[in-house]
Amino acid sequence: MKYLTTIIANLDDIAYKSIEFELEKMGRSQVKLSKENNKIKITVEAPDSVALRAALNGITKLFTVYEKVEALK
């Protein structure tokens, strides 16, 4: 079974570039990144639930780092 999910987040260009750099390391999942207005759209396609969970964990870890850096500003 294939899984497909989309995340839309209100993040800036710095976050976009950081996520774009990390996408190469997503393993078995295919991740697409695009910008729409002031939002980032991340689409994840995975062959199974384990691969989907791994990709989403990686993406949410990036969000956590971004939030912590923003809090320091």
CHARMM internal coordinates of N, CA and C (Angstrom, degrees):
IC EDIT
DIST 1 N 1 CA 1.4391
DIST 1 CA 1 C 1.5284
ANGL 1 N 1 CA 1 C 108.36
DIST 1 C 2 N 1.3183
ANGL 1 CA 1 C 2 N 117.46
DIHE 1 N 1 CA 1 C 2 N 137.68
DIST 2 N 2 CA 1.4580
ANGL 1 C 2 N 2 CA 121.89
DIHE 1 CA 1 C 2 N 2 CA 175.99
DIST 2 CA 2 C 1.5147
ANGL 2 N 2 CA 2 C 109.65
DIHE 1 C 2 N 2 CA 2 C -99.00
DIST 2 C 3 N 1.3179
ANGL 2 CA 2 C 3 N 114.96
DIHE 2 N 2 CA 2 C 3 N 146.96
DIST 3 N 3 CA 1.4583
ANGL 2 C 3 N 3 CA 121.80
DIHE 2 CA 2 C 3 N 3 CA 178.13
DIST 3 CA 3 C 1.5135
ANGL 3 N 3 CA 3 C 109.24
DIHE 2 C 3 N 3 CA 3 C -118.27
DIST 3 C 4 N 1.3182
ANGL 3 CA 3 C 4 N 116.16
DIHE 3 N 3 CA 3 C 4 N 144.88
DIST 4 N 4 CA 1.4549
ANGL 3 C 4 N 4 CA 122.33
DIHE 3 CA 3 C 4 N 4 CA 178.85
DIST 4 CA 4 C 1.5181
ANGL 4 N 4 CA 4 C 108.41
DIHE 3 C 4 N 4 CA 4 C -139.64
DIST 4 C 5 N 1.3280
ANGL 4 CA 4 C 5 N 116.23
DIHE 4 N 4 CA 4 C 5 N 128.71
DIST 5 N 5 CA 1.4593
ANGL 4 C 5 N 5 CA 120.03
DIHE 4 CA 4 C 5 N 5 CA 177.39
DIST 5 CA 5 C 1.5168
ANGL 5 N 5 CA 5 C 109.65
DIHE 4 C 5 N 5 CA 5 C -141.50
DIST 5 C 6 N 1.3218
ANGL 5 CA 5 C 6 N 115.92
DIHE 5 N 5 CA 5 C 6 N 153.93
DIST 6 N 6 CA 1.4602
ANGL 5 C 6 N 6 CA 121.78
DIHE 5 CA 5 C 6 N 6 CA 179.14
DIST 6 CA 6 C 1.5179
ANGL 6 N 6 CA 6 C 109.18
DIHE 5 C 6 N 6 CA 6 C -128.17
DIST 6 C 7 N 1.3251
ANGL 6 CA 6 C 7 N 115.05
DIHE 6 N 6 CA 6 C 7 N 135.56
DIST 7 N 7 CA 1.4640
ANGL 6 C 7 N 7 CA 122.23
DIHE 6 CA 6 C 7 N 7 CA 175.90
DIST 7 CA 7 C 1.5277
ANGL 7 N 7 CA 7 C 107.07
DIHE 6 C 7 N 7 CA 7 C -116.44
DIST 7 C 8 N 1.3077
ANGL 7 CA 7 C 8 N 116.81
DIHE 7 N 7 CA 7 C 8 N 130.54
DIST 8 N 8 CA 1.4585
ANGL 7 C 8 N 8 CA 121.20
DIHE 7 CA 7 C 8 N 8 CA 173.99
DIST 8 CA 8 C 1.5236
ANGL 8 N 8 CA 8 C 106.91
DIHE 7 C 8 N 8 CA 8 C -118.33
DIST 8 C 9 N 1.3390
ANGL 8 CA 8 C 9 N 115.52
DIHE 8 N 8 CA 8 C 9 N 121.55
DIST 9 N 9 CA 1.4616
ANGL 8 C 9 N 9 CA 120.68
DIHE 8 CA 8 C 9 N 9 CA -175.77
DIST 9 CA 9 C 1.5275
ANGL 9 N 9 CA 9 C 109.72
DIHE 8 C 9 N 9 CA 9 C -129.25
DIST 9 C 10 N 1.2961
ANGL 9 CA 9 C 10 N 115.64
DIHE 9 N 9 CA 9 C 10 N 145.78
DIST 10 N 10 CA 1.4564
ANGL 9 C 10 N 10 CA 122.32
DIHE 9 CA 9 C 10 N 10 CA 178.65
DIST 10 CA 10 C 1.5285
ANGL 10 N 10 CA 10 C 108.41
DIHE 9 C 10 N 10 CA 10 C -90.61
DIST 10 C 11 N 1.3334
ANGL 10 CA 10 C 11 N 116.39
DIHE 10 N 10 CA 10 C 11 N 84.40
DIST 11 N 11 CA 1.4577
ANGL 10 C 11 N 11 CA 122.30
DIHE 10 CA 10 C 11 N 11 CA -176.47
DIST 11 CA 11 C 1.5297
ANGL 11 N 11 CA 11 C 109.77
DIHE 10 C 11 N 11 CA 11 C -127.08
DIST 11 C 12 N 1.3284
ANGL 11 CA 11 C 12 N 116.30
DIHE 11 N 11 CA 11 C 12 N 160.66
DIST 12 N 12 CA 1.4599
ANGL 11 C 12 N 12 CA 120.48
DIHE 11 CA 11 C 12 N 12 CA -176.86
DIST 12 CA 12 C 1.5305
ANGL 12 N 12 CA 12 C 112.48
DIHE 11 C 12 N 12 CA 12 C -90.51
DIST 12 C 13 N 1.3471
ANGL 12 CA 12 C 13 N 115.98
DIHE 12 N 12 CA 12 C 13 N -175.76
DIST 13 N 13 CA 1.4604
ANGL 12 C 13 N 13 CA 121.53
DIHE 12 CA 12 C 13 N 13 CA -177.17
DIST 13 CA 13 C 1.5278
ANGL 13 N 13 CA 13 C 113.06
DIHE 12 C 13 N 13 CA 13 C -65.21
DIST 13 C 14 N 1.3197
ANGL 13 CA 13 C 14 N 117.17
DIHE 13 N 13 CA 13 C 14 N -31.58
DIST 14 N 14 CA 1.4636
ANGL 13 C 14 N 14 CA 120.28
DIHE 13 CA 13 C 14 N 14 CA 178.63
DIST 14 CA 14 C 1.5285
ANGL 14 N 14 CA 14 C 109.56
DIHE 13 C 14 N 14 CA 14 C -63.37
DIST 14 C 15 N 1.3159
ANGL 14 CA 14 C 15 N 116.45
DIHE 14 N 14 CA 14 C 15 N -45.34
DIST 15 N 15 CA 1.4676
ANGL 14 C 15 N 15 CA 120.50
DIHE 14 CA 14 C 15 N 15 CA 177.93
DIST 15 CA 15 C 1.5227
ANGL 15 N 15 CA 15 C 110.39
DIHE 14 C 15 N 15 CA 15 C -63.36
DIST 15 C 16 N 1.3188
ANGL 15 CA 15 C 16 N 116.61
DIHE 15 N 15 CA 15 C 16 N -40.34
DIST 16 N 16 CA 1.4702
ANGL 15 C 16 N 16 CA 121.20
DIHE 15 CA 15 C 16 N 16 CA 179.22
DIST 16 CA 16 C 1.5274
ANGL 16 N 16 CA 16 C 110.58
DIHE 15 C 16 N 16 CA 16 C -57.93
DIST 16 C 17 N 1.3313
ANGL 16 CA 16 C 17 N 116.07
DIHE 16 N 16 CA 16 C 17 N -48.53
DIST 17 N 17 CA 1.4644
ANGL 16 C 17 N 17 CA 120.43
DIHE 16 CA 16 C 17 N 17 CA -178.55
DIST 17 CA 17 C 1.5281
ANGL 17 N 17 CA 17 C 111.37
DIHE 16 C 17 N 17 CA 17 C -65.84
DIST 17 C 18 N 1.3121
ANGL 17 CA 17 C 18 N 116.83
DIHE 17 N 17 CA 17 C 18 N -37.76
DIST 18 N 18 CA 1.4678
ANGL 17 C 18 N 18 CA 120.55
DIHE 17 CA 17 C 18 N 18 CA 178.84
DIST 18 CA 18 C 1.5264
ANGL 18 N 18 CA 18 C 110.99
DIHE 17 C 18 N 18 CA 18 C -65.07
DIST 18 C 19 N 1.3074
ANGL 18 CA 18 C 19 N 116.18
DIHE 18 N 18 CA 18 C 19 N -44.64
DIST 19 N 19 CA 1.4669
ANGL 18 C 19 N 19 CA 120.46
DIHE 18 CA 18 C 19 N 19 CA 179.81
DIST 19 CA 19 C 1.5239
ANGL 19 N 19 CA 19 C 109.82
DIHE 18 C 19 N 19 CA 19 C -66.50
DIST 19 C 20 N 1.3183
ANGL 19 CA 19 C 20 N 116.36
DIHE 19 N 19 CA 19 C 20 N -41.63
DIST 20 N 20 CA 1.4602
ANGL 19 C 20 N 20 CA 121.00
DIHE 19 CA 19 C 20 N 20 CA 179.96
DIST 20 CA 20 C 1.5317
ANGL 20 N 20 CA 20 C 110.65
DIHE 19 C 20 N 20 CA 20 C -58.50
DIST 20 C 21 N 1.3211
ANGL 20 CA 20 C 21 N 117.17
DIHE 20 N 20 CA 20 C 21 N -41.59
DIST 21 N 21 CA 1.4595
ANGL 20 C 21 N 21 CA 122.25
DIHE 20 CA 20 C 21 N 21 CA 179.09
DIST 21 CA 21 C 1.5271
ANGL 21 N 21 CA 21 C 111.34
DIHE 20 C 21 N 21 CA 21 C -64.18
DIST 21 C 22 N 1.3094
ANGL 21 CA 21 C 22 N 117.85
DIHE 21 N 21 CA 21 C 22 N -39.57
DIST 22 N 22 CA 1.4604
ANGL 21 C 22 N 22 CA 122.33
DIHE 21 CA 21 C 22 N 22 CA -176.27
DIST 22 CA 22 C 1.5297
ANGL 22 N 22 CA 22 C 113.29
DIHE 21 C 22 N 22 CA 22 C -78.85
DIST 22 C 23 N 1.3107
ANGL 22 CA 22 C 23 N 117.89
DIHE 22 N 22 CA 22 C 23 N -16.68
DIST 23 N 23 CA 1.4630
ANGL 22 C 23 N 23 CA 120.63
DIHE 22 CA 22 C 23 N 23 CA -176.30
DIST 23 CA 23 C 1.5219
ANGL 23 N 23 CA 23 C 112.87
DIHE 22 C 23 N 23 CA 23 C -63.15
DIST 23 C 24 N 1.3100
ANGL 23 CA 23 C 24 N 117.60
DIHE 23 N 23 CA 23 C 24 N -23.85
DIST 24 N 24 CA 1.4586
ANGL 23 C 24 N 24 CA 120.51
DIHE 23 CA 23 C 24 N 24 CA -179.82
DIST 24 CA 24 C 1.5267
ANGL 24 N 24 CA 24 C 111.83
DIHE 23 C 24 N 24 CA 24 C -65.61
DIST 24 C 25 N 1.3335
ANGL 24 CA 24 C 25 N 117.36
DIHE 24 N 24 CA 24 C 25 N -17.16
DIST 25 N 25 CA 1.4547
ANGL 24 C 25 N 25 CA 122.11
DIHE 24 CA 24 C 25 N 25 CA -173.87
DIST 25 CA 25 C 1.5261
ANGL 25 N 25 CA 25 C 112.80
DIHE 24 C 25 N 25 CA 25 C -104.91
DIST 25 C 26 N 1.2946
ANGL 25 CA 25 C 26 N 118.45
DIHE 25 N 25 CA 25 C 26 N 23.41
DIST 26 N 26 CA 1.4552
ANGL 25 C 26 N 26 CA 120.98
DIHE 25 CA 25 C 26 N 26 CA -173.38
DIST 26 CA 26 C 1.5217
ANGL 26 N 26 CA 26 C 114.57
DIHE 25 C 26 N 26 CA 26 C -85.35
DIST 26 C 27 N 1.2908
ANGL 26 CA 26 C 27 N 118.96
DIHE 26 N 26 CA 26 C 27 N 1.26
DIST 27 N 27 CA 1.4615
ANGL 26 C 27 N 27 CA 120.45
DIHE 26 CA 26 C 27 N 27 CA 173.69
DIST 27 CA 27 C 1.5118
ANGL 27 N 27 CA 27 C 114.20
DIHE 26 C 27 N 27 CA 27 C 72.76
DIST 27 C 28 N 1.3292
ANGL 27 CA 27 C 28 N 116.82
DIHE 27 N 27 CA 27 C 28 N -126.13
DIST 28 N 28 CA 1.4643
ANGL 27 C 28 N 28 CA 121.67
DIHE 27 CA 27 C 28 N 28 CA -173.65
DIST 28 CA 28 C 1.5205
ANGL 28 N 28 CA 28 C 114.08
DIHE 27 C 28 N 28 CA 28 C -80.26
DIST 28 C 29 N 1.3151
ANGL 28 CA 28 C 29 N 117.40
DIHE 28 N 28 CA 28 C 29 N -11.36
DIST 29 N 29 CA 1.4620
ANGL 28 C 29 N 29 CA 120.81
DIHE 28 CA 28 C 29 N 29 CA -179.18
DIST 29 CA 29 C 1.5241
ANGL 29 N 29 CA 29 C 110.49
DIHE 28 C 29 N 29 CA 29 C -88.80
DIST 29 C 30 N 1.3086
ANGL 29 CA 29 C 30 N 114.18
DIHE 29 N 29 CA 29 C 30 N 150.34
DIST 30 N 30 CA 1.4589
ANGL 29 C 30 N 30 CA 120.37
DIHE 29 CA 29 C 30 N 30 CA 174.94
DIST 30 CA 30 C 1.5226
ANGL 30 N 30 CA 30 C 107.16
DIHE 29 C 30 N 30 CA 30 C -104.40
DIST 30 C 31 N 1.3317
ANGL 30 CA 30 C 31 N 116.21
DIHE 30 N 30 CA 30 C 31 N 123.61
DIST 31 N 31 CA 1.4576
ANGL 30 C 31 N 31 CA 121.19
DIHE 30 CA 30 C 31 N 31 CA -175.88
DIST 31 CA 31 C 1.5187
ANGL 31 N 31 CA 31 C 108.97
DIHE 30 C 31 N 31 CA 31 C -120.93
DIST 31 C 32 N 1.3305
ANGL 31 CA 31 C 32 N 115.84
DIHE 31 N 31 CA 31 C 32 N 130.29
DIST 32 N 32 CA 1.4629
ANGL 31 C 32 N 32 CA 121.67
DIHE 31 CA 31 C 32 N 32 CA 177.10
DIST 32 CA 32 C 1.5129
ANGL 32 N 32 CA 32 C 108.47
DIHE 31 C 32 N 32 CA 32 C -117.15
DIST 32 C 33 N 1.3232
ANGL 32 CA 32 C 33 N 115.35
DIHE 32 N 32 CA 32 C 33 N 140.37
DIST 33 N 33 CA 1.4576
ANGL 32 C 33 N 33 CA 121.91
DIHE 32 CA 32 C 33 N 33 CA -176.43
DIST 33 CA 33 C 1.5171
ANGL 33 N 33 CA 33 C 108.60
DIHE 32 C 33 N 33 CA 33 C -126.13
DIST 33 C 34 N 1.3295
ANGL 33 CA 33 C 34 N 115.79
DIHE 33 N 33 CA 33 C 34 N 135.83
DIST 34 N 34 CA 1.4657
ANGL 33 C 34 N 34 CA 120.03
DIHE 33 CA 33 C 34 N 34 CA 176.10
DIST 34 CA 34 C 1.5253
ANGL 34 N 34 CA 34 C 109.36
DIHE 33 C 34 N 34 CA 34 C -148.50
DIST 34 C 35 N 1.3351
ANGL 34 CA 34 C 35 N 114.51
DIHE 34 N 34 CA 34 C 35 N 162.35
DIST 35 N 35 CA 1.4627
ANGL 34 C 35 N 35 CA 120.22
DIHE 34 CA 34 C 35 N 35 CA 177.31
DIST 35 CA 35 C 1.5193
ANGL 35 N 35 CA 35 C 108.75
DIHE 34 C 35 N 35 CA 35 C -110.78
DIST 35 C 36 N 1.3184
ANGL 35 CA 35 C 36 N 115.47
DIHE 35 N 35 CA 35 C 36 N 137.24
DIST 36 N 36 CA 1.4615
ANGL 35 C 36 N 36 CA 122.05
DIHE 35 CA 35 C 36 N 36 CA 175.40
DIST 36 CA 36 C 1.5155
ANGL 36 N 36 CA 36 C 107.29
DIHE 35 C 36 N 36 CA 36 C -133.77
DIST 36 C 37 N 1.3251
ANGL 36 CA 36 C 37 N 116.03
DIHE 36 N 36 CA 36 C 37 N 110.87
DIST 37 N 37 CA 1.4645
ANGL 36 C 37 N 37 CA 122.12
DIHE 36 CA 36 C 37 N 37 CA -175.27
DIST 37 CA 37 C 1.5318
ANGL 37 N 37 CA 37 C 109.25
DIHE 36 C 37 N 37 CA 37 C 55.91
DIST 37 C 38 N 1.3021
ANGL 37 CA 37 C 38 N 119.87
DIHE 37 N 37 CA 37 C 38 N -119.97
DIST 38 N 38 CA 1.4606
ANGL 37 C 38 N 38 CA 122.60
DIHE 37 CA 37 C 38 N 38 CA 178.69
DIST 38 CA 38 C 1.5147
ANGL 38 N 38 CA 38 C 111.56
DIHE 37 C 38 N 38 CA 38 C -102.68
DIST 38 C 39 N 1.3028
ANGL 38 CA 38 C 39 N 117.02
DIHE 38 N 38 CA 38 C 39 N 24.47
DIST 39 N 39 CA 1.4599
ANGL 38 C 39 N 39 CA 120.94
DIHE 38 CA 38 C 39 N 39 CA -176.22
DIST 39 CA 39 C 1.5260
ANGL 39 N 39 CA 39 C 110.66
DIHE 38 C 39 N 39 CA 39 C -124.48
DIST 39 C 40 N 1.3144
ANGL 39 CA 39 C 40 N 114.28
DIHE 39 N 39 CA 39 C 40 N 153.90
DIST 40 N 40 CA 1.4534
ANGL 39 C 40 N 40 CA 121.41
DIHE 39 CA 39 C 40 N 40 CA 176.48
DIST 40 CA 40 C 1.5288
ANGL 40 N 40 CA 40 C 107.43
DIHE 39 C 40 N 40 CA 40 C -107.46
DIST 40 C 41 N 1.3236
ANGL 40 CA 40 C 41 N 115.36
DIHE 40 N 40 CA 40 C 41 N 133.10
DIST 41 N 41 CA 1.4633
ANGL 40 C 41 N 41 CA 121.11
DIHE 40 CA 40 C 41 N 41 CA 178.07
DIST 41 CA 41 C 1.5280
ANGL 41 N 41 CA 41 C 107.87
DIHE 40 C 41 N 41 CA 41 C -112.81
DIST 41 C 42 N 1.3284
ANGL 41 CA 41 C 42 N 115.79
DIHE 41 N 41 CA 41 C 42 N 122.34
DIST 42 N 42 CA 1.4649
ANGL 41 C 42 N 42 CA 122.35
DIHE 41 CA 41 C 42 N 42 CA 179.81
DIST 42 CA 42 C 1.5197
ANGL 42 N 42 CA 42 C 107.79
DIHE 41 C 42 N 42 CA 42 C -117.51
DIST 42 C 43 N 1.3166
ANGL 42 CA 42 C 43 N 116.34
DIHE 42 N 42 CA 42 C 43 N 121.53
DIST 43 N 43 CA 1.4582
ANGL 42 C 43 N 43 CA 121.49
DIHE 42 CA 42 C 43 N 43 CA 178.57
DIST 43 CA 43 C 1.5246
ANGL 43 N 43 CA 43 C 108.39
DIHE 42 C 43 N 43 CA 43 C -112.91
DIST 43 C 44 N 1.3168
ANGL 43 CA 43 C 44 N 115.90
DIHE 43 N 43 CA 43 C 44 N 127.05
DIST 44 N 44 CA 1.4637
ANGL 43 C 44 N 44 CA 121.86
DIHE 43 CA 43 C 44 N 44 CA -178.47
DIST 44 CA 44 C 1.5189
ANGL 44 N 44 CA 44 C 108.59
DIHE 43 C 44 N 44 CA 44 C -117.29
DIST 44 C 45 N 1.3275
ANGL 44 CA 44 C 45 N 115.38
DIHE 44 N 44 CA 44 C 45 N 128.37
DIST 45 N 45 CA 1.4594
ANGL 44 C 45 N 45 CA 121.66
DIHE 44 CA 44 C 45 N 45 CA 173.92
DIST 45 CA 45 C 1.5260
ANGL 45 N 45 CA 45 C 107.21
DIHE 44 C 45 N 45 CA 45 C -120.76
DIST 45 C 46 N 1.3090
ANGL 45 CA 45 C 46 N 116.31
DIHE 45 N 45 CA 45 C 46 N 127.36
DIST 46 N 46 CA 1.4603
ANGL 45 C 46 N 46 CA 120.97
DIHE 45 CA 45 C 46 N 46 CA -176.31
DIST 46 CA 46 C 1.5256
ANGL 46 N 46 CA 46 C 110.34
DIHE 45 C 46 N 46 CA 46 C -133.58
DIST 46 C 47 N 1.3266
ANGL 46 CA 46 C 47 N 116.29
DIHE 46 N 46 CA 46 C 47 N 148.75
DIST 47 N 47 CA 1.4674
ANGL 46 C 47 N 47 CA 119.60
DIHE 46 CA 46 C 47 N 47 CA -178.95
DIST 47 CA 47 C 1.5303
ANGL 47 N 47 CA 47 C 113.55
DIHE 46 C 47 N 47 CA 47 C -76.40
DIST 47 C 48 N 1.3416
ANGL 47 CA 47 C 48 N 116.64
DIHE 47 N 47 CA 47 C 48 N -20.13
DIST 48 N 48 CA 1.4612
ANGL 47 C 48 N 48 CA 119.75
DIHE 47 CA 47 C 48 N 48 CA -179.62
DIST 48 CA 48 C 1.5267
ANGL 48 N 48 CA 48 C 109.50
DIHE 47 C 48 N 48 CA 48 C -155.29
DIST 48 C 49 N 1.3182
ANGL 48 CA 48 C 49 N 115.99
DIHE 48 N 48 CA 48 C 49 N 171.54
DIST 49 N 49 CA 1.4648
ANGL 48 C 49 N 49 CA 120.55
DIHE 48 CA 48 C 49 N 49 CA -174.57
DIST 49 CA 49 C 1.5286
ANGL 49 N 49 CA 49 C 112.74
DIHE 48 C 49 N 49 CA 49 C -67.42
DIST 49 C 50 N 1.3144
ANGL 49 CA 49 C 50 N 117.66
DIHE 49 N 49 CA 49 C 50 N -30.81
DIST 50 N 50 CA 1.4666
ANGL 49 C 50 N 50 CA 120.69
DIHE 49 CA 49 C 50 N 50 CA 179.35
DIST 50 CA 50 C 1.5264
ANGL 50 N 50 CA 50 C 110.24
DIHE 49 C 50 N 50 CA 50 C -66.88
DIST 50 C 51 N 1.3138
ANGL 50 CA 50 C 51 N 116.99
DIHE 50 N 50 CA 50 C 51 N -44.59
DIST 51 N 51 CA 1.4653
ANGL 50 C 51 N 51 CA 121.31
DIHE 50 CA 50 C 51 N 51 CA 178.39
DIST 51 CA 51 C 1.5324
ANGL 51 N 51 CA 51 C 110.69
DIHE 50 C 51 N 51 CA 51 C -65.63
DIST 51 C 52 N 1.3269
ANGL 51 CA 51 C 52 N 117.01
DIHE 51 N 51 CA 51 C 52 N -39.04
DIST 52 N 52 CA 1.4607
ANGL 51 C 52 N 52 CA 120.89
DIHE 51 CA 51 C 52 N 52 CA 177.65
DIST 52 CA 52 C 1.5246
ANGL 52 N 52 CA 52 C 110.48
DIHE 51 C 52 N 52 CA 52 C -62.74
DIST 52 C 53 N 1.3084
ANGL 52 CA 52 C 53 N 117.08
DIHE 52 N 52 CA 52 C 53 N -47.24
DIST 53 N 53 CA 1.4619
ANGL 52 C 53 N 53 CA 121.34
DIHE 52 CA 52 C 53 N 53 CA 179.76
DIST 53 CA 53 C 1.5278
ANGL 53 N 53 CA 53 C 110.95
DIHE 52 C 53 N 53 CA 53 C -60.68
DIST 53 C 54 N 1.3123
ANGL 53 CA 53 C 54 N 117.96
DIHE 53 N 53 CA 53 C 54 N -42.02
DIST 54 N 54 CA 1.4586
ANGL 53 C 54 N 54 CA 121.58
DIHE 53 CA 53 C 54 N 54 CA 179.81
DIST 54 CA 54 C 1.5296
ANGL 54 N 54 CA 54 C 110.88
DIHE 53 C 54 N 54 CA 54 C -62.61
DIST 54 C 55 N 1.3086
ANGL 54 CA 54 C 55 N 116.93
DIHE 54 N 54 CA 54 C 55 N -43.65
DIST 55 N 55 CA 1.4662
ANGL 54 C 55 N 55 CA 120.65
DIHE 54 CA 54 C 55 N 55 CA 179.56
DIST 55 CA 55 C 1.5253
ANGL 55 N 55 CA 55 C 110.66
DIHE 54 C 55 N 55 CA 55 C -65.45
DIST 55 C 56 N 1.3245
ANGL 55 CA 55 C 56 N 117.14
DIHE 55 N 55 CA 55 C 56 N -44.97
DIST 56 N 56 CA 1.4652
ANGL 55 C 56 N 56 CA 120.36
DIHE 55 CA 55 C 56 N 56 CA -179.66
DIST 56 CA 56 C 1.5229
ANGL 56 N 56 CA 56 C 111.58
DIHE 55 C 56 N 56 CA 56 C -65.72
DIST 56 C 57 N 1.3254
ANGL 56 CA 56 C 57 N 117.38
DIHE 56 N 56 CA 56 C 57 N -36.91
DIST 57 N 57 CA 1.4651
ANGL 56 C 57 N 57 CA 120.06
DIHE 56 CA 56 C 57 N 57 CA 176.17
DIST 57 CA 57 C 1.5257
ANGL 57 N 57 CA 57 C 110.49
DIHE 56 C 57 N 57 CA 57 C -62.17
DIST 57 C 58 N 1.3198
ANGL 57 CA 57 C 58 N 117.32
DIHE 57 N 57 CA 57 C 58 N -42.83
DIST 58 N 58 CA 1.4577
ANGL 57 C 58 N 58 CA 120.93
DIHE 57 CA 57 C 58 N 58 CA 178.61
DIST 58 CA 58 C 1.5157
ANGL 58 N 58 CA 58 C 111.96
DIHE 57 C 58 N 58 CA 58 C -62.40
DIST 58 C 59 N 1.3237
ANGL 58 CA 58 C 59 N 116.44
DIHE 58 N 58 CA 58 C 59 N -42.12
DIST 59 N 59 CA 1.4665
ANGL 58 C 59 N 59 CA 120.95
DIHE 58 CA 58 C 59 N 59 CA -179.84
DIST 59 CA 59 C 1.5262
ANGL 59 N 59 CA 59 C 110.78
DIHE 58 C 59 N 59 CA 59 C -67.38
DIST 59 C 60 N 1.3285
ANGL 59 CA 59 C 60 N 117.44
DIHE 59 N 59 CA 59 C 60 N -44.26
DIST 60 N 60 CA 1.4714
ANGL 59 C 60 N 60 CA 119.20
DIHE 59 CA 59 C 60 N 60 CA -178.43
DIST 60 CA 60 C 1.5255
ANGL 60 N 60 CA 60 C 111.48
DIHE 59 C 60 N 60 CA 60 C -68.87
DIST 60 C 61 N 1.3247
ANGL 60 CA 60 C 61 N 118.20
DIHE 60 N 60 CA 60 C 61 N -28.54
DIST 61 N 61 CA 1.4643
ANGL 60 C 61 N 61 CA 120.00
DIHE 60 CA 60 C 61 N 61 CA 173.98
DIST 61 CA 61 C 1.5238
ANGL 61 N 61 CA 61 C 110.48
DIHE 60 C 61 N 61 CA 61 C -64.38
DIST 61 C 62 N 1.3213
ANGL 61 CA 61 C 62 N 116.41
DIHE 61 N 61 CA 61 C 62 N -39.20
DIST 62 N 62 CA 1.4696
ANGL 61 C 62 N 62 CA 120.04
DIHE 61 CA 61 C 62 N 62 CA 175.96
DIST 62 CA 62 C 1.5245
ANGL 62 N 62 CA 62 C 110.99
DIHE 61 C 62 N 62 CA 62 C -63.24
DIST 62 C 63 N 1.3265
ANGL 62 CA 62 C 63 N 116.69
DIHE 62 N 62 CA 62 C 63 N -39.63
DIST 63 N 63 CA 1.4620
ANGL 62 C 63 N 63 CA 120.37
DIHE 62 CA 62 C 63 N 63 CA 176.61
DIST 63 CA 63 C 1.5264
ANGL 63 N 63 CA 63 C 110.79
DIHE 62 C 63 N 63 CA 63 C -61.35
DIST 63 C 64 N 1.3156
ANGL 63 CA 63 C 64 N 117.17
DIHE 63 N 63 CA 63 C 64 N -41.27
DIST 64 N 64 CA 1.4616
ANGL 63 C 64 N 64 CA 121.89
DIHE 63 CA 63 C 64 N 64 CA -179.94
DIST 64 CA 64 C 1.5240
ANGL 64 N 64 CA 64 C 110.89
DIHE 63 C 64 N 64 CA 64 C -62.60
DIST 64 C 65 N 1.3180
ANGL 64 CA 64 C 65 N 116.96
DIHE 64 N 64 CA 64 C 65 N -44.44
DIST 65 N 65 CA 1.4718
ANGL 64 C 65 N 65 CA 120.83
DIHE 64 CA 64 C 65 N 65 CA 178.17
DIST 65 CA 65 C 1.5240
ANGL 65 N 65 CA 65 C 109.41
DIHE 64 C 65 N 65 CA 65 C -61.90
DIST 65 C 66 N 1.3253
ANGL 65 CA 65 C 66 N 116.70
DIHE 65 N 65 CA 65 C 66 N -44.51
DIST 66 N 66 CA 1.4644
ANGL 65 C 66 N 66 CA 121.05
DIHE 65 CA 65 C 66 N 66 CA 179.40
DIST 66 CA 66 C 1.5339
ANGL 66 N 66 CA 66 C 110.90
DIHE 65 C 66 N 66 CA 66 C -59.48
DIST 66 C 67 N 1.3110
ANGL 66 CA 66 C 67 N 117.35
DIHE 66 N 66 CA 66 C 67 N -44.99
DIST 67 N 67 CA 1.4715
ANGL 66 C 67 N 67 CA 121.16
DIHE 66 CA 66 C 67 N 67 CA 179.66
DIST 67 CA 67 C 1.5113
ANGL 67 N 67 CA 67 C 111.40
DIHE 66 C 67 N 67 CA 67 C -61.75
DIST 67 C 68 N 1.3338
ANGL 67 CA 67 C 68 N 117.76
DIHE 67 N 67 CA 67 C 68 N -41.88
DIST 68 N 68 CA 1.4571
ANGL 67 C 68 N 68 CA 121.18
DIHE 67 CA 67 C 68 N 68 CA -179.54
DIST 68 CA 68 C 1.5223
ANGL 68 N 68 CA 68 C 111.50
DIHE 67 C 68 N 68 CA 68 C -66.19
DIST 68 C 69 N 1.3255
ANGL 68 CA 68 C 69 N 116.90
DIHE 68 N 68 CA 68 C 69 N -39.76
DIST 69 N 69 CA 1.4678
ANGL 68 C 69 N 69 CA 120.27
DIHE 68 CA 68 C 69 N 69 CA 177.51
DIST 69 CA 69 C 1.5208
ANGL 69 N 69 CA 69 C 109.93
DIHE 68 C 69 N 69 CA 69 C -65.87
DIST 69 C 70 N 1.3073
ANGL 69 CA 69 C 70 N 117.77
DIHE 69 N 69 CA 69 C 70 N -42.57
DIST 70 N 70 CA 1.4639
ANGL 69 C 70 N 70 CA 121.58
DIHE 69 CA 69 C 70 N 70 CA 179.19
DIST 70 CA 70 C 1.5284
ANGL 70 N 70 CA 70 C 110.76
DIHE 69 C 70 N 70 CA 70 C -62.14
DIST 70 C 71 N 1.3217
ANGL 70 CA 70 C 71 N 117.85
DIHE 70 N 70 CA 70 C 71 N -36.32
DIST 71 N 71 CA 1.4589
ANGL 70 C 71 N 71 CA 121.62
DIHE 70 CA 70 C 71 N 71 CA -179.79
DIST 71 CA 71 C 1.5221
ANGL 71 N 71 CA 71 C 111.22
DIHE 70 C 71 N 71 CA 71 C -67.28
DIST 71 C 72 N 1.3136
ANGL 71 CA 71 C 72 N 117.57
DIHE 71 N 71 CA 71 C 72 N -27.20
DIST 72 N 72 CA 1.4666
ANGL 71 C 72 N 72 CA 121.60
DIHE 71 CA 71 C 72 N 72 CA 179.51
DIST 72 CA 72 C 1.5292
ANGL 72 N 72 CA 72 C 112.59
DIHE 71 C 72 N 72 CA 72 C -77.70
DIST 72 C 73 N 1.2987
ANGL 72 CA 72 C 73 N 117.45
DIHE 72 N 72 CA 72 C 73 N -19.20
DIST 73 N 73 CA 1.4744
ANGL 72 C 73 N 73 CA 120.49
DIHE 72 CA 72 C 73 N 73 CA -178.54
DIST 73 CA 73 C 1.4996
ANGL 73 N 73 CA 73 C 112.24
DIHE 72 C 73 N 73 CA 73 C -69.58
END
COOR INIT
IC SEED 1 N 1 CA 1 C
IC BUILD
